[in-house]
Amino acid sequence: MEKFFEFIEDLNLIDLPLEGGSYTWSSGINQPSMSRIDRALVSHDWEQHFPDVIQRILPRPISDHFPILLEAGVLKEDIIQWNRQEFGNAGCKKKDLLGALEALNAKDEVLGLSEMEMYERNDAVTDLKVNVAKSEMVPIGKVNNVHALAEILGCRVGALLMTYLGMLLGASHKSPSIWNLILEKIERKLAGWKKLYLSKDGRLILLKSTLSSLPTYFLSFLTIPTHVANKIEKLQRDLWGDTKTHLLGWYKVCMPMANGGLGIRKLTTFNKALLGKWLWRFGIEENRLWRRVVALKFGEEWGGWTSKLGRGVHRCGLCKSIRMGWEVFHKNVHFKVGVGDKVKFWIDRWCGDLPLHLAFLILYTFAANKAASVESSLLCQGAGNRRTWDVRFIRGPNDWETDVVVYFFLFLASILPLVTDGDRMR
């Protein structure tokens, strides 16, 4: 340390004031050694230009070194002035854009807008301009006159394979080329040498942060191959364990903390949950463009809650892998009945924790229509089209089934749906 201080004096450097503590490193044991190792050094000229700069100690999440924040109030004012000089007054710009947008909207209502004016309105709304020089037109399949169309728009013609938003388009979702990039990044993040310098808490934080950031985007769209999931989990196990022989099963480590685990997400389960998000969105976002495209290409199952499972040449591997999770997803989703024309009376879960075919298994065996909708099981009568239950069976109940039938209709009388809105998934 003496040579270090001599170095500071020889170069006429200034050690800025430190707030929040008197040291920046601690050994972390019962009787810790403490020292001020980390610091920011500046020259005299720099201090004269920014006289109010100080160093502030921040909490340390993992390392035994405390992070240091360099605070400079004058720099903030300088940045604000520079921003105004470079980009102008934001309030005036907003007023001008709103004025241009109102003028274009008024013209659209009376005369309509030309193609150029529609682009101008888009620029006014988003304050963004299309950079045609960086744009590409990528044909899928055989597209006639694609080069002529690209010349009109002033953009280039691209081709698959290509990378878009970090994903490789045009390759099979099971192709190793898609997952190799993720594996390489995770291998760098979870390199075995890091456990030599991290405590157990530090390793746990690293495991959770790596899984939550790197592969999540891919896992939201693609079904992870088994061999890829196994390789990633092996990297996680090797970072966590101190020896080649693990003393605790990995499935126990991945259990929630409330159940005695460490809350590390199981990769395959996490993947199914992220893919299930698209099944959920398909059921509730009826007017979204992506949903209409999928429904038009593959068709919809009864009720419109999910698409059909494409087959043959009409099959898409990506959509099929998501659709394959519907059976498990359907068992855990609940429906709110309005009209009742999109919810199956016996099969769907709409009136309790269990669907009626499981809650009243005996009655389901002799139901007249096992695939009946809730609407078809109701009868409108009286003023205001008041509805009552009209559930049909193929035979009358036996003596030992009478109590179940009575309880069944008493239960239905307590949950008569009101016709106020369409059916919804929740």
C-alpha positions as CSV (number, residue, x, y, z in Angstrom):
1,M,0.0,0.0,0.0
2,E,2.9,2.4,0.6
3,K,4.0,2.1,-3.0
4,F,0.4,2.7,-4.1
5,F,0.3,6.0,-2.1
6,E,3.6,7.0,-3.5
7,F,2.2,6.4,-7.0
8,I,-0.7,8.7,-6.2
9,E,1.6,11.5,-4.9
10,D,4.0,11.2,-7.8
11,L,1.2,11.7,-10.4
12,N,-0.5,14.5,-8.3
13,L,-3.8,12.5,-8.2
14,I,-6.7,13.4,-5.9
15,D,-8.6,10.8,-4.0
16,L,-12.3,12.0,-4.0
17,P,-14.3,12.0,-0.7
18,L,-16.0,8.7,0.2
19,E,-19.5,8.6,1.7
20,G,-21.3,5.7,3.1
21,G,-18.4,3.9,4.8
22,S,-14.7,4.0,5.5
23,Y,-13.6,0.8,3.6
24,T,-14.5,-0.9,0.3
25,W,-13.4,-4.5,0.9
26,S,-14.0,-7.1,3.7
27,S,-12.9,-10.7,4.0
28,G,-16.4,-11.6,5.3
29,I,-15.3,-13.9,8.2
30,N,-16.2,-13.6,11.9
31,Q,-13.2,-11.2,12.5
32,P,-13.0,-9.7,9.1
33,S,-10.1,-7.8,7.6
34,M,-11.2,-4.5,6.1
35,S,-9.4,-2.2,3.7
36,R,-10.2,0.6,1.3
37,I,-8.9,-0.9,-2.0
38,D,-11.4,0.4,-4.5
39,R,-11.4,4.2,-5.2
40,A,-11.7,6.7,-8.0
41,L,-8.7,9.0,-8.6
42,V,-8.8,12.2,-10.6
43,S,-6.4,14.9,-11.7
44,H,-6.5,18.5,-10.5
45,D,-7.8,19.8,-13.8
46,W,-10.7,17.4,-13.6
47,E,-11.6,18.4,-10.1
48,Q,-11.6,22.1,-11.0
49,H,-14.0,21.4,-13.8
50,F,-16.3,19.2,-11.6
51,P,-15.8,20.4,-8.0
52,D,-18.9,18.6,-6.5
53,V,-18.0,15.0,-7.4
54,I,-18.0,12.5,-4.6
55,Q,-17.7,8.7,-4.2
56,R,-20.6,6.8,-2.6
57,I,-20.5,3.1,-1.4
58,L,-23.4,0.9,-2.6
59,P,-24.6,-2.4,-1.0
60,R,-22.7,-5.5,-2.2
61,P,-24.9,-8.3,-3.7
62,I,-22.3,-11.0,-4.3
63,S,-18.7,-9.9,-4.3
64,D,-16.6,-9.1,-1.2
65,H,-15.9,-5.7,-2.8
66,F,-18.4,-2.8,-2.3
67,P,-19.5,-1.1,-5.6
68,I,-18.7,2.6,-5.8
69,L,-20.9,5.1,-7.4
70,L,-19.4,8.4,-8.7
71,E,-21.9,11.2,-8.2
72,A,-21.6,14.4,-10.1
73,G,-24.5,16.9,-9.7
74,V,-22.8,19.3,-12.2
75,L,-22.7,16.6,-14.9
76,K,-26.4,16.2,-14.7
77,E,-27.1,19.9,-15.4
78,D,-24.5,19.8,-18.3
79,I,-26.3,16.8,-19.8
80,I,-29.7,18.5,-19.6
81,Q,-28.3,21.6,-21.3
82,W,-26.6,19.5,-24.0
83,N,-29.9,17.6,-24.6
84,R,-31.8,20.8,-25.2
85,Q,-29.2,22.1,-27.6
86,E,-29.1,18.9,-29.6
87,F,-32.8,17.8,-29.6
88,G,-34.6,21.0,-28.9
89,N,-37.5,21.6,-26.5
90,A,-39.5,18.4,-26.0
91,G,-42.7,20.3,-25.1
92,C,-42.7,22.3,-28.4
93,K,-41.9,19.2,-30.4
94,K,-44.9,17.4,-28.9
95,K,-47.2,20.3,-29.6
96,D,-46.1,20.4,-33.3
97,L,-46.5,16.6,-33.7
98,L,-50.0,16.7,-32.1
99,G,-51.0,19.6,-34.4
100,A,-49.8,17.7,-37.5
101,L,-51.6,14.6,-36.4
102,E,-54.9,16.4,-35.9
103,A,-54.7,17.9,-39.4
104,L,-54.1,14.5,-40.9
105,N,-56.9,12.9,-39.0
106,A,-59.3,15.7,-40.1
107,K,-58.3,15.2,-43.7
108,D,-58.7,11.4,-43.4
109,E,-62.3,11.8,-42.2
110,V,-63.3,14.0,-45.2
111,L,-61.1,13.1,-48.2
112,G,-59.0,10.2,-47.1
113,L,-55.2,10.1,-47.0
114,S,-52.7,9.2,-49.8
115,E,-50.1,6.6,-49.1
116,M,-47.4,9.3,-48.5
117,E,-49.7,11.0,-46.0
118,M,-50.4,7.7,-44.2
119,Y,-46.6,7.4,-43.7
120,E,-46.5,10.9,-42.4
121,R,-49.2,10.2,-39.9
122,N,-47.3,7.1,-38.7
123,D,-44.2,9.3,-38.3
124,A,-46.3,11.8,-36.3
125,V,-47.7,9.1,-34.0
126,T,-44.5,7.2,-33.3
127,D,-42.0,10.0,-34.0
128,L,-40.1,7.2,-35.9
129,K,-39.0,7.1,-39.5
130,V,-38.5,4.0,-41.6
131,N,-34.9,3.5,-42.6
132,V,-35.4,1.9,-46.0
133,A,-31.7,1.4,-46.5
134,K,-31.7,-1.0,-43.6
135,S,-34.9,-2.7,-44.5
136,E,-35.1,-6.1,-46.2
137,M,-37.9,-7.9,-48.0
138,V,-37.7,-11.7,-47.4
139,P,-39.8,-13.9,-49.7
140,I,-41.2,-17.1,-48.2
141,G,-41.7,-19.7,-50.9
142,K,-42.0,-18.5,-54.5
143,V,-43.0,-14.8,-54.9
144,N,-43.4,-13.3,-58.3
145,N,-41.8,-10.0,-59.2
146,V,-40.2,-9.7,-55.7
147,H,-37.3,-7.6,-57.1
148,A,-39.6,-5.2,-58.8
149,L,-41.6,-4.7,-55.6
150,A,-38.3,-4.2,-53.6
151,E,-37.2,-1.6,-56.1
152,I,-40.5,0.3,-55.7
153,L,-40.1,0.3,-51.9
154,G,-36.3,1.1,-52.1
155,C,-35.2,-1.9,-50.0
156,R,-33.1,-5.0,-50.4
157,V,-34.2,-8.6,-51.1
158,G,-33.1,-11.0,-48.3
159,A,-33.4,-14.7,-47.9
160,L,-33.7,-17.4,-45.3
161,L,-31.8,-18.3,-43.1
162,M,-31.7,-15.0,-41.3
163,T,-31.5,-13.6,-37.8
164,Y,-34.4,-11.4,-36.6
165,L,-34.7,-10.1,-33.0
166,G,-32.0,-12.6,-32.0
167,M,-33.7,-15.6,-33.4
168,L,-32.7,-17.7,-36.4
169,L,-35.6,-17.7,-38.9
170,G,-35.9,-20.4,-41.5
171,A,-34.4,-23.2,-39.5
172,S,-36.2,-26.1,-37.8
173,H,-36.9,-25.3,-34.1
174,K,-35.1,-28.5,-33.3
175,S,-32.0,-27.6,-35.3
176,P,-28.7,-27.5,-33.2
177,S,-27.8,-24.2,-34.9
178,I,-30.6,-22.4,-33.0
179,W,-29.5,-23.7,-29.6
180,N,-25.7,-23.7,-30.0
181,L,-25.6,-19.9,-29.4
182,I,-27.6,-20.3,-26.2
183,L,-25.4,-23.1,-24.9
184,E,-22.2,-21.2,-25.6
185,K,-23.5,-18.2,-23.7
186,I,-24.6,-20.3,-20.7
187,E,-21.3,-22.1,-20.7
188,R,-19.5,-18.8,-20.4
189,K,-21.8,-17.6,-17.7
190,L,-21.6,-20.8,-15.7
191,A,-18.0,-21.6,-16.2
192,G,-16.7,-24.0,-13.5
193,W,-13.9,-21.8,-12.3
194,K,-16.4,-19.2,-11.0
195,K,-17.5,-21.4,-8.2
196,L,-14.0,-21.1,-6.7
197,Y,-14.6,-17.4,-6.1
198,L,-18.3,-17.4,-5.2
199,S,-20.1,-18.4,-2.0
200,K,-23.2,-20.6,-2.1
201,D,-25.4,-17.5,-2.1
202,G,-23.4,-16.1,-5.0
203,R,-23.8,-19.3,-7.0
204,L,-27.5,-19.4,-6.4
205,I,-27.9,-15.8,-7.6
206,L,-25.9,-16.6,-10.7
207,L,-27.9,-19.7,-11.5
208,K,-31.2,-17.9,-11.2
209,S,-30.1,-14.8,-13.2
210,T,-28.6,-16.8,-16.0
211,L,-31.8,-18.9,-16.6
212,S,-34.1,-15.8,-16.3
213,S,-32.2,-13.7,-18.8
214,L,-30.4,-15.8,-21.5
215,P,-32.7,-18.5,-22.7
216,T,-36.1,-17.0,-21.7
217,Y,-36.7,-15.4,-25.1
218,F,-36.1,-18.7,-26.9
219,L,-38.1,-20.7,-24.4
220,S,-41.1,-18.4,-25.0
221,F,-41.4,-19.6,-28.6
222,L,-39.6,-23.0,-29.0
223,T,-39.8,-26.3,-27.3
224,I,-36.4,-27.0,-25.9
225,P,-35.0,-30.4,-27.1
226,T,-34.3,-32.9,-24.3
227,H,-30.6,-33.1,-24.9
228,V,-30.2,-29.3,-24.7
229,A,-32.2,-29.1,-21.4
230,N,-30.1,-31.9,-20.0
231,K,-26.8,-30.2,-21.0
232,I,-27.9,-26.8,-19.4
233,E,-29.0,-28.5,-16.2
234,K,-25.7,-30.4,-16.0
235,L,-23.9,-27.0,-16.2
236,Q,-26.1,-25.7,-13.4
237,R,-25.5,-28.8,-11.2
238,D,-21.7,-28.6,-11.8
239,L,-21.6,-25.0,-10.7
240,W,-23.7,-25.6,-7.6
241,G,-22.0,-28.8,-6.3
242,D,-18.5,-28.8,-4.8
243,T,-17.8,-32.4,-5.8
244,K,-18.7,-34.7,-8.7
245,T,-20.9,-36.7,-6.4
246,H,-24.0,-34.6,-5.6
247,L,-25.5,-35.2,-2.1
248,L,-29.0,-34.0,-3.0
249,G,-31.2,-34.8,-6.0
250,W,-31.5,-31.9,-8.5
251,Y,-35.3,-32.1,-8.5
252,K,-35.2,-31.3,-4.8
253,V,-33.0,-28.3,-5.4
254,C,-35.5,-27.1,-8.1
255,M,-38.4,-27.2,-5.7
256,P,-40.0,-23.9,-4.5
257,M,-38.4,-22.5,-1.4
258,A,-41.7,-22.9,0.5
259,N,-41.3,-26.7,-0.1
260,G,-37.7,-27.0,1.0
261,G,-36.0,-26.3,-2.3
262,L,-33.9,-23.3,-3.5
263,G,-36.4,-22.0,-6.1
264,I,-34.3,-22.8,-9.2
265,R,-36.6,-23.2,-12.1
266,K,-36.8,-26.6,-13.7
267,L,-36.0,-25.9,-17.3
268,T,-38.6,-28.1,-19.0
269,T,-41.4,-27.0,-16.7
270,F,-40.4,-23.3,-17.2
271,N,-40.5,-23.9,-21.0
272,K,-44.0,-25.4,-20.8
273,A,-45.2,-22.4,-18.8
274,L,-43.9,-19.9,-21.3
275,L,-45.4,-21.8,-24.2
276,G,-48.7,-22.0,-22.3
277,K,-48.8,-18.2,-22.4
278,W,-49.6,-18.4,-26.1
279,L,-52.4,-20.8,-25.5
280,W,-53.8,-18.4,-23.0
281,R,-53.4,-15.4,-25.3
282,F,-55.1,-17.3,-28.2
283,G,-58.2,-17.8,-26.0
284,I,-58.5,-14.2,-24.9
285,E,-57.1,-12.0,-27.7
286,E,-59.7,-12.7,-30.3
287,N,-59.0,-9.6,-32.5
288,R,-55.2,-9.7,-32.5
289,L,-53.6,-10.1,-36.0
290,W,-51.4,-13.0,-35.0
291,R,-54.3,-14.9,-33.6
292,R,-56.4,-14.4,-36.7
293,V,-53.5,-15.6,-38.9
294,V,-53.1,-18.8,-36.9
295,A,-56.9,-19.5,-36.8
296,L,-57.1,-18.9,-40.6
297,K,-54.3,-21.2,-41.4
298,F,-55.0,-24.1,-39.0
299,G,-58.7,-23.6,-38.2
300,E,-60.2,-23.5,-34.7
301,E,-61.5,-26.2,-32.4
302,W,-65.0,-26.0,-31.0
303,G,-65.5,-22.9,-29.0
304,G,-62.5,-21.1,-30.5
305,W,-60.3,-21.5,-27.5
306,T,-57.5,-23.1,-29.4
307,S,-56.4,-23.8,-33.0
308,K,-56.6,-27.2,-34.6
309,L,-53.5,-29.4,-34.7
310,G,-52.2,-29.0,-38.2
311,R,-51.2,-32.2,-40.1
312,G,-49.2,-33.0,-43.2
313,V,-48.1,-30.1,-45.5
314,H,-50.2,-27.7,-43.4
315,R,-48.3,-28.4,-40.3
316,C,-46.0,-25.9,-38.7
317,G,-43.5,-27.3,-36.2
318,L,-43.4,-24.2,-34.1
319,C,-47.2,-23.9,-33.8
320,K,-47.6,-27.6,-33.4
321,S,-45.2,-27.7,-30.4
322,I,-47.2,-25.0,-28.7
323,R,-50.6,-26.6,-29.6
324,M,-49.4,-30.0,-28.2
325,G,-49.6,-28.5,-24.7
326,W,-53.4,-27.8,-24.9
327,E,-54.5,-30.9,-23.2
328,V,-52.5,-30.2,-20.0
329,F,-53.3,-26.5,-20.2
330,H,-57.1,-27.1,-20.6
331,K,-57.1,-29.1,-17.3
332,N,-55.9,-26.1,-15.4
333,V,-57.9,-23.3,-17.0
334,H,-61.3,-22.0,-15.8
335,F,-64.1,-20.5,-17.9
336,K,-66.5,-17.7,-16.9
337,V,-69.9,-18.5,-18.5
338,G,-72.0,-15.8,-20.1
339,V,-74.1,-17.0,-23.0
340,G,-72.6,-20.5,-22.7
341,D,-72.3,-21.3,-26.4
342,K,-68.4,-21.7,-26.2
343,V,-68.2,-23.8,-23.0
344,K,-68.9,-27.5,-22.7
345,F,-71.3,-28.3,-19.9
346,W,-69.7,-31.6,-18.8
347,I,-66.1,-31.3,-20.0
348,D,-64.9,-27.7,-19.3
349,R,-64.1,-26.4,-15.8
350,W,-66.6,-23.6,-15.3
351,C,-68.4,-24.2,-12.0
352,G,-65.9,-25.3,-9.4
353,D,-62.5,-26.9,-9.0
354,L,-63.5,-29.9,-11.1
355,P,-65.4,-30.3,-14.4
356,L,-68.9,-31.8,-14.0
357,H,-67.9,-35.1,-15.6
358,L,-65.5,-35.7,-12.8
359,A,-67.6,-34.2,-10.0
360,F,-70.7,-36.2,-11.0
361,L,-69.1,-39.2,-12.7
362,I,-72.2,-41.5,-12.2
363,L,-74.5,-39.0,-13.9
364,Y,-72.1,-38.4,-16.8
365,T,-72.2,-42.1,-17.7
366,F,-75.9,-41.8,-18.8
367,A,-75.9,-38.1,-20.0
368,A,-77.8,-37.7,-23.3
369,N,-75.1,-35.5,-24.8
370,K,-71.7,-35.7,-23.3
371,A,-70.4,-32.9,-25.5
372,A,-73.3,-30.5,-24.9
373,S,-72.6,-26.8,-24.4
374,V,-73.8,-24.9,-21.4
375,E,-76.2,-22.9,-23.6
376,S,-77.9,-26.1,-24.9
377,S,-78.4,-27.3,-21.4
378,L,-80.4,-24.2,-20.6
379,L,-84.1,-23.4,-21.4
380,C,-85.4,-19.8,-21.9
381,Q,-88.9,-19.3,-20.6
382,G,-91.0,-16.6,-19.0
383,A,-90.6,-12.8,-19.1
384,G,-87.2,-11.5,-19.9
385,N,-86.1,-14.8,-21.4
386,R,-85.3,-16.1,-17.9
387,R,-83.2,-19.3,-18.2
388,T,-83.6,-22.5,-16.3
389,W,-81.6,-25.8,-16.4
390,D,-82.7,-28.4,-18.9
391,V,-80.1,-31.2,-18.6
392,R,-81.1,-34.4,-20.4
393,F,-80.3,-38.1,-19.6
394,I,-80.8,-41.2,-21.6
395,R,-82.6,-43.0,-18.7
396,G,-84.0,-42.3,-15.3
397,P,-81.9,-42.6,-12.2
398,N,-81.8,-45.9,-10.2
399,D,-82.8,-45.8,-6.5
400,W,-79.2,-45.6,-5.3
401,E,-78.6,-42.7,-7.7
402,T,-81.5,-40.5,-6.6
403,D,-79.6,-38.6,-3.9
404,V,-76.8,-37.7,-6.4
405,V,-79.4,-36.4,-8.9
406,V,-81.0,-34.2,-6.2
407,Y,-77.7,-32.8,-5.1
408,F,-76.7,-32.3,-8.8
409,F,-79.8,-30.1,-9.6
410,L,-79.5,-28.2,-6.2
411,F,-75.9,-27.4,-7.1
412,L,-76.9,-26.2,-10.6
413,A,-79.6,-24.0,-9.2
414,S,-77.0,-22.1,-7.2
415,I,-74.8,-21.3,-10.2
416,L,-77.3,-20.3,-12.9
417,P,-75.3,-18.1,-15.4
418,L,-76.6,-14.6,-16.3
419,V,-76.6,-13.6,-20.0
420,T,-74.6,-10.4,-19.7
421,D,-71.5,-11.1,-21.9
422,G,-69.8,-13.7,-23.9
423,D,-67.9,-16.6,-22.4
424,R,-64.4,-15.9,-21.2
425,M,-61.3,-17.8,-20.2
426,R,-59.8,-16.9,-16.8
